[in-house]
Amino acid sequence: LPIFNARLAEGLQQLAKLFLFVQVRDPETRRKLTPDYTIGCKRVLISNEYYPTFNRENVDLVTDKIREFRENSIVMESGKEIPADCVILGTGFLTDPRSYLGNFEIRGRDGLLLLDAWRDLPEAYLGITVPRFPNMFQLIGPNSGLGHNSMIFMIEAQVHYILRAIEAMRARGADSVEISEAATKRFGEEVEEALKGTVWASGCVSWYQEAGGGRNIAIWPYSTIRYWWRTRRINPADHIFSKASVRTPVEAAAAVS
């Protein structure tokens, strides 16, 4: 698909600029609204009503950085003070699981904390399972997010994969199933290589990446059909099936408020 490849996306980008030219009358406003990165590097806005808003006389587009908030105004880096009685903060998405899992104590084998396992980099095989964390499955984990399609489709594929893993565990009379470290390492290397040359690695800083513009930890680099194909069955050779040595369940940890 053109949106995946930075070079092929150039034609789509020119079409988007033409759309902007048609919809926004003021040249300076058009300049401010024109992205300085390849289309798709950040999430694409699809709307027929957003651009015409800036033609209204009671709408101003200010792209300077905010320096401070005051009681009845906002002060920009340029020193300009803008009166304000209501401020809506739209700061994007928090997609790094190390941030939103901070209030949960998830432990795997030998008491390993998930946040410690992910200290350097959050990785999960197909965004679902993590080595040394048996019977732990997640939805929309690392590198299973999308910037181009429906996440519902991905979630359904992940649920299907989890059910197949549980079925395989029961068929072997096992009590736990976990992905191997080797399979997870191969998957991480595959994703990192696949992201090269895509729009998601074309130079912008987005919520797809680690803080500060690091590695892309959110996006699945292929099509949704390919993800469906990869999750329709499990490869037993990539998994570790074990019987429990202790039958007493571990007490659930309380969430930290």
VEXVOPA-548969 format. One record per residue (C-alpha): z, y, x; residue in three letters. Coordinates in steps of 0.25 Angstrom, whole numbers, padded with zeros to 4 digits, always signed. Layout:
! VEXVOPA-548969
ZYXAla...
END
This chain:
! VEXVOPA-548969
+0000+0000+0000Leu-0003+0014+0005Pro+0011+0019+0003Ile+0016+0009+0014Phe+0007+0013+0025Asn+0008+0027+0031Ala-0007+0028+0034Arg-0011+0023+0021Leu-0002+0033+0014Ala-0009+0045+0019Glu-0019+0045+0007Gly-0008+0044-0003Leu-0001+0055+0004Gln-0013+0064+0003Gln-0014+0061-0012Leu+0001+0065-0014Ala-0002+0078-0007Lys-0014+0080-0016Leu-0004+0077-0028Phe+0006+0088-0023Leu-0005+0098-0021Phe-0009+0096-0036Val+0005+0097-0041Gln+0011+0108-0033Val+0005+0122-0033Arg+0013+0129-0022Asp+0008+0126-0008Pro+0022+0128-0001Glu+0029+0119-0011Thr+0018+0108-0009Arg+0021+0109+0006Arg+0035+0107+0004Lys+0033+0095-0005Leu+0023+0088+0004Thr+0030+0077+0012Pro+0029+0077+0027Asp+0030+0062+0028Tyr+0020+0050+0024Thr+0020+0047+0009Ile+0030+0036+0006Gly+0039+0038+0018Cys+0049+0043+0008Lys+0049+0038-0007Arg+0037+0043-0014Val+0039+0052-0026Leu+0031+0049-0038Ile+0031+0060-0049Ser+0021+0069-0056Asn+0031+0079-0059Glu+0039+0082-0046Tyr+0028+0091-0039Tyr+0025+0100-0051Pro+0040+0104-0052Thr+0038+0112-0040Phe+0028+0121-0047Asn+0039+0126-0056Arg+0044+0140-0054Glu+0058+0136-0055Asn+0057+0125-0044Val+0057+0128-0029Asp+0056+0118-0018Leu+0065+0120-0006Val+0064+0110+0005Thr+0073+0117+0015Asp+0086+0109+0019Lys+0099+0112+0012Ile+0109+0118+0021Arg+0121+0120+0012Glu+0126+0120-0003Phe+0133+0131-0009Arg+0140+0134-0022Glu+0128+0139-0029Asn+0116+0137-0019Ser+0110+0129-0008Ile+0107+0134+0006Val+0095+0129+0013Met+0093+0128+0028Glu+0084+0140+0028Ser+0096+0148+0022Gly+0090+0149+0009Lys+0100+0148-0003Glu+0096+0142-0016Ile+0104+0144-0028Pro+0108+0131-0035Ala+0117+0126-0046Asp+0113+0112-0045Cys+0109+0103-0033Val+0104+0089-0035Ile+0104+0081-0022Leu+0093+0071-0020Gly+0095+0065-0007Thr+0088+0052-0008Gly+0092+0037-0007Phe+0103+0030+0000Leu+0096+0017+0004Thr+0103+0012+0017Asp+0112+0001+0012Pro+0122+0004+0022Arg+0125+0016+0014Ser+0126+0011+0000Tyr+0133-0002+0004Leu+0144+0006+0011Gly+0154+0004-0001Asn+0152-0011-0001Phe+0158-0021+0009Glu+0148-0033+0010Ile+0152-0043+0020Arg+0143-0055+0025Gly+0146-0066+0035Arg+0158-0065+0044Asp+0162-0052+0036Gly+0150-0044+0041Leu+0149-0031+0033Leu+0135-0028+0028Leu+0136-0014+0033Leu+0139-0019+0047Asp+0127-0028+0046Ala+0119-0017+0042Trp+0125-0007+0052Arg+0112-0005+0060Asp+0102-0008+0049Leu+0102-0013+0035Pro+0093-0026+0034Glu+0092-0036+0023Ala+0081-0047+0022Tyr+0072-0042+0011Leu+0082-0032+0008Gly+0091-0043+0001Ile+0099-0051+0011Thr+0107-0049+0024Val+0110-0059+0035Pro+0125-0063+0035Arg+0127-0059+0021Phe+0125-0072+0013Pro+0123-0071-0002Asn+0121-0056-0001Met+0109-0051-0008Phe+0105-0036-0010Gln+0094-0029-0018Leu+0086-0018-0012Ile+0092-0020+0002Gly+0086-0015+0015Pro+0071-0014+0015Asn+0068-0018+0001Ser+0067-0005-0005Gly+0054+0002-0009Leu+0047+0015-0008Gly+0035+0011-0017His+0038+0001-0028Asn+0049-0004-0038Ser+0062-0009-0032Met+0064-0017-0045Ile+0054-0026-0040Phe+0061-0027-0026Met+0074-0030-0033Ile+0068-0041-0042Glu+0062-0048-0029Ala+0076-0047-0022Gln+0083-0053-0034Val+0073-0064-0034His+0075-0067-0019Tyr+0090-0067-0021Ile+0089-0077-0031Leu+0080-0086-0023Arg+0090-0085-0011Ala+0102-0089-0021Ile+0093-0101-0026Glu+0090-0105-0011Ala+0105-0105-0008Met+0109-0113-0020Arg+0098-0123-0017Ala+0104-0126-0004Arg+0118-0127-0009Gly+0122-0115+0000Ala+0132-0104-0004Asp+0126-0092+0004Ser+0112-0088+0008Val+0109-0077+0018Glu+0097-0072+0025Ile+0096-0074+0040Ser+0096-0064+0051Glu+0083-0068+0056Ala+0076-0066+0043Ala+0082-0053+0041Thr+0078-0048+0055Lys+0064-0052+0052Arg+0064-0045+0039Phe+0069-0032+0045Gly+0059-0032+0056Glu+0048-0035+0046Glu+0052-0023+0038Val+0053-0014+0049Glu+0039-0018+0055Glu+0033-0017+0041Ala+0038-0003+0039Leu+0031+0003+0051Lys+0019+0010+0047Gly+0023+0012+0032Thr+0026+0026+0026Val+0041+0022+0026Trp+0041+0023+0041Ala+0032+0035+0042Ser+0042+0045+0047Gly+0050+0051+0036Cys+0065+0049+0034Val+0068+0042+0020Ser+0078+0035+0013Trp+0071+0022+0016Tyr+0076+0023+0030Gln+0090+0023+0037Glu+0097+0036+0038Ala+0090+0045+0048Gly+0076+0039+0046Gly+0079+0025+0052Gly+0073+0012+0049Arg+0068+0010+0035Asn+0079+0001+0028Ile+0074+0003+0013Ala+0059+0000+0011Ile+0052-0013+0009Trp+0039-0011+0017Pro+0030-0020+0009Tyr+0026-0022-0005Ser+0035-0026-0016Thr+0026-0039-0018Ile+0029-0043-0004Arg+0044-0041-0006Tyr+0042-0050-0019Trp+0035-0060-0011Trp+0046-0060+0000Arg+0057-0062-0010Thr+0051-0072-0019Arg+0058-0083-0011Arg+0067-0084+0001Ile+0065-0091+0014Asn+0077-0101+0016Pro+0074-0101+0031Ala+0078-0086+0031Asp+0091-0088+0024His+0105-0095+0028Ile+0111-0104+0017Phe+0126-0107+0019Ser+0137-0114+0012Lys+0150-0106+0010Ala+0161-0111+0019Ser+0172-0104+0010Val+0171-0105-0005Arg+0181-0093-0008Thr+0173-0081-0011Pro+0175-0068-0003Val+0182-0057-0011Glu+0173-0046-0015Ala+0175-0033-0007Ala+0177-0021-0015Ala+0167-0009-0015Ala+0172+0003-0007Val+0172+0016-0016Ser
END
